[in-house]
Amino acid sequence: MVTSILVGITIVFLIGSLVYFFLDKRFMESKVHVGLLLKMFFTLLALTFGFTFLYYFLSTQEVILHINDPSDSVVDPTFMDLLYFSGVTLLSVGYGDYVPVGSARFFALVQAALGLIVPSAYFLTILGQKAQERTK
């Protein structure tokens, strides 16, 4: 009961934060570069699914994930497990619940690096465009 109430309050808070962000007048005047934002979103989405398929194909040949606990159990991953692992690796450099092993370690490292580089490139592009607009 208490958990349901806390979850409800949290959801209302999150929705309220998003509504405030999008209705704030300064946001409307900021000239968000929607095209670049969509490009980054779809690039990250494509990278997530691309690496998911890569991990899936690797998992048919070798063990690629262990569970990070004292048992160090081997994971027999489903597609959804691999999608979760791929998304978490790209967007947050991992939670640590799944640990890549074998050749997956290299690909997880590359994916984590891309997860840092792609958003950084987006924001640097925006800053460059803003600087050019100010000089005109």
Contacts in CASP RR format, 6 or more apart in sequence:
PFRMAT RR
TARGET T0000
AUTHOR 0000-0000-0000
METHOD contacts of the structure
MODEL  1
MVTSILVGITIVFLIGSLVYFFLDKRFMESKVHVGLLLKMFFTLLALTFG
FTFLYYFLSTQEVILHINDPSDSVVDPTFMDLLYFSGVTLLSVGYGDYVP
VGSARFFALVQAALGLIVPSAYFLTILGQKAQERTK
21 27 0 8 1.000
33 126 0 8 1.000
33 129 0 8 1.000
36 122 0 8 1.000
36 125 0 8 1.000
36 126 0 8 1.000
37 122 0 8 1.000
39 122 0 8 1.000
40 118 0 8 1.000
40 119 0 8 1.000
40 122 0 8 1.000
43 118 0 8 1.000
44 90 0 8 1.000
44 91 0 8 1.000
44 115 0 8 1.000
44 118 0 8 1.000
44 119 0 8 1.000
47 90 0 8 1.000
47 111 0 8 1.000
47 114 0 8 1.000
47 115 0 8 1.000
47 118 0 8 1.000
48 83 0 8 1.000
48 86 0 8 1.000
48 87 0 8 1.000
48 90 0 8 1.000
48 91 0 8 1.000
49 83 0 8 1.000
49 86 0 8 1.000
50 86 0 8 1.000
51 86 0 8 1.000
51 87 0 8 1.000
51 89 0 8 1.000
51 90 0 8 1.000
51 107 0 8 1.000
51 111 0 8 1.000
52 79 0 8 1.000
52 82 0 8 1.000
52 83 0 8 1.000
52 85 0 8 1.000
52 86 0 8 1.000
52 87 0 8 1.000
54 107 0 8 1.000
55 64 0 8 1.000
55 77 0 8 1.000
55 82 0 8 1.000
55 85 0 8 1.000
55 86 0 8 1.000
55 104 0 8 1.000
55 107 0 8 1.000
56 77 0 8 1.000
56 79 0 8 1.000
56 82 0 8 1.000
58 64 0 8 1.000
58 103 0 8 1.000
58 104 0 8 1.000
58 107 0 8 1.000
59 65 0 8 1.000
59 77 0 8 1.000
59 82 0 8 1.000
62 102 0 8 1.000
62 103 0 8 1.000
63 74 0 8 1.000
63 75 0 8 1.000
63 101 0 8 1.000
63 102 0 8 1.000
64 75 0 8 1.000
64 77 0 8 1.000
64 100 0 8 1.000
64 101 0 8 1.000
64 102 0 8 1.000
64 103 0 8 1.000
64 104 0 8 1.000
65 74 0 8 1.000
65 75 0 8 1.000
65 77 0 8 1.000
65 81 0 8 1.000
65 85 0 8 1.000
65 98 0 8 1.000
65 99 0 8 1.000
65 100 0 8 1.000
65 101 0 8 1.000
65 104 0 8 1.000
66 72 0 8 1.000
66 73 0 8 1.000
66 74 0 8 1.000
66 75 0 8 1.000
66 98 0 8 1.000
66 99 0 8 1.000
66 101 0 8 1.000
67 73 0 8 1.000
67 74 0 8 1.000
67 75 0 8 1.000
67 97 0 8 1.000
67 98 0 8 1.000
67 99 0 8 1.000
68 96 0 8 1.000
68 97 0 8 1.000
68 98 0 8 1.000
68 99 0 8 1.000
75 81 0 8 1.000
75 98 0 8 1.000
77 85 0 8 1.000
81 98 0 8 1.000
85 98 0 8 1.000
85 100 0 8 1.000
86 111 0 8 1.000
88 94 0 8 1.000
88 95 0 8 1.000
89 108 0 8 1.000
89 111 0 8 1.000
89 112 0 8 1.000
90 111 0 8 1.000
90 112 0 8 1.000
90 114 0 8 1.000
90 115 0 8 1.000
91 115 0 8 1.000
93 112 0 8 1.000
93 115 0 8 1.000
93 116 0 8 1.000
94 112 0 8 1.000
100 107 0 8 1.000
100 108 0 8 1.000
END
